[in-house]
Amino acid sequence: MDEAGYRPRTVVSGGPLELAVLWGGFPLLGAGAGWLLAATTGWLARLPWVPFGFLFEWLDRLPEPQATGGTIAVGVVVGLVIAGIGTAERLIVTVDAAQVRLRRSDENRTVARVDTRVVLLADKHLVLLDADGAELVREPTDLPAAHLAAAFRAHGWGWADDDPHRSAYRLWVPDLPGLPAGADALLRARDRAIQRDRRDDARELRRELGLIGVVLRDEDKRQYWRLTSRAVAPGPEQPTSTEREANGR
């Protein structure tokens, strides 16, 4: 029961252990890597196939213990930078009976329970679907499925252990009929982005496809798609782009 605007809530995050691993483990690994580099510079400098051999030769000529101390310090700094990036990118999920807040770095997203039909973990992404089957949220996360499921179920949200629409997905191939207008071009562009490992472009194109009612699932760099109930697919009488090109010749 709410009192003075307060609602019981559950927070799911990596917790103190994750922070300890980030801020303790990565600087320690960096220090170890720095020490190993200092100990092997002479050997590496003598290998003709090692890239940046001149750098190893320069390090090998530095006096000790300054050289070892310097490489260890650089390793620690690199580890601290990685820890800072990891801390900023960690997802924190706060669930109550009315809404869920997703916080990552300086980004906050809030989704109301009334707008959400089901929540699930798919391909290491936290996914919230609305009543039409469209994705409200898709956030990458390494948070344990059991912890997320317990948090959402404790506050009355619908949690699914598997995607309820999994059987509706179809493998995309160019000029496949049944897609909304413009979807094939977006899928072609996204396929190129996936093959070139341009993740930001692929993510943006996924959002564009979602706006016209196409939901995607990726598997081994292949795209599988399904339509939401709001999507308007072209009728079977509409020609594909290949057919249009052939008719135009």
Secondary structure, DSSP 8 states (H G I E B T S, - for coil): --BTTB--EEEES-HHHHHHIIIIIHHHHHHHHHHHHHHHHHHHHT-TTSTTHHHHHHHHHS-TTHHHHHHHHHHHHHHHHHHHHHHHH--EEEEESSEEEEEETTEEEEEEGGG-SEEEEETTEEEEE-TTS-EEEEEE--S-HHHHHHHHHHTT--EESS-TTGGG-EE--TT-TT--TTHHHHHHHHHHHHHTT-HHHHHHHHHHHHHTTEEEEEETTEEEEEE-TT-----TTS--HHHHHHHH-
